[in-house]
């Protein structure tokens, strides 16, 4: 499914902000395998390591630290919550659900979920702290 105008812009903004955190490698639209199922989060956060350009990977078996899903106009948030539950159950440490309108980001981990509408987005598991205004500008 093609991303909408707003979805695309929010995805780039968020990737840009996360990319500034040098301890992580950010991937966009990367296929990850959970058992036999293939998922493609909008963004994935992995520990930083150099890319092995000679031996590319088409479908990642190594799970990311975080998976980020941006809700498109044609998606229901409940469908994203179902994906997030699968991600967390598989062992992904944190997941974000980004709603471009109204502008909210919910950060999930195995213990809690917290929604941010203003100020900073805080992912305590990955020690990430980003101004929400920079994601939705």
N, C-alpha and C positions, 0 to 999 in steps of 0.2 A: 504494500500500500504506500502510495506517495505521501510525503509529508506536506502539510499545509504551509502557507506562508509564515504564520506565527510559530508553528511547531518548529520549522526549520531554523528560524531566527533564534528562538529560545535554546534550541539544541546547540547552535554555534556559540552563543553567549556562555552557556554553561560549560561547554568543552573548553572554551578559552579561559574561563576563570579557574577551572580545575587544572588545566595544563600548567598554570603558574605554580602549582604545588609540585616541586621537583622530586618528591619521593614517590610519585605515582606516574604511571603511564596510562593515558586516557585513550580509549578506543571507541569508535563510532560504528554502530550497526554491525558489530562483530557477532558471528554465530558462535554460540556456546552450546555444548552438549550436556544435558542432564539426563543420565540414563540413556534411553533411546530417543528422547525428545530433543529437538533443536529449538533454541530460543535466540532472539536477536534483539537485545535491549538497545534502546537509543544510544546509551553510553555505558561503558564498562570502565571500572577503575581497577587497575592491577598495580602491584608493586613495580616501581621503575626498574627496568632492565633494558639493555641494549637490544635493538631489533636484530634478529638473524635473517637478513634479507635473502640469504642463500637457501634457507630452509623455511619457507613460509608455511603457515598453518591455516587451512581453510575453515575448519571447525575446531574450536578450542575445547579441549577436555579439561584443562586447568580452569577452575572457576575463578571469576573475578572476586575482588574484595567487596565490590559494590556494583550493583546493577541499577541503572537509572532509566525510568520509563516516563515519557512525556505523553500526556493524554491528548490525542488528536480529536478534532471535531466529530469524527465518525466513530469514535470509541466511547464505550461506557467506562467510567472509573472502576466499576465492579470487575470488569474483565482484567484491568490492570492489577487490581488487588489480588485476584486469583493467580496471576503470574508471579507477583511478589511473594505470595505464600509458597509457591513452588521453589522460588529462588532461595528463600530463607530455609525451607525444609532441606534443600540440597546442601546447605552449608555456606551460602553467600552471607557475609557478615552484616551488610547493610544494604538497603534498597531505598530509592527515592521515587516518589510519584509526584510528577510535576504537572500542575494544572495551570495552563496559560491564562484561563479566565474562569473564575476569579483567580488572581495570581497567588497561588499557594504551592508550597512544597511540603510534602509529608515524608519524614525520614523514619524508616522502619528498621528495627533490628529484632533479634530473637526475644528480647525482653520488653521493648516499648515501641510506641509510635508517637511521633510529635509533629504537629503541623505548624508551619511558619508562614506568616502573611506579611510580616514587616521585620525590619532589623536584620539580624544575621541568621543564616541557615546553619545549624549546628549538628554535625554528625559526630557524636561522642565516641563511637566505636573507631572511626578512622581519624579522629582528631582534625576534622575539617570544619572551618568556620568561614563562611562566605556571605557578603552582603546580598540580600535577596534582590535589591534594586538593580544590581549589575546583571542579574539573570534575565530580568523582564524589561530592560530598557529598550 
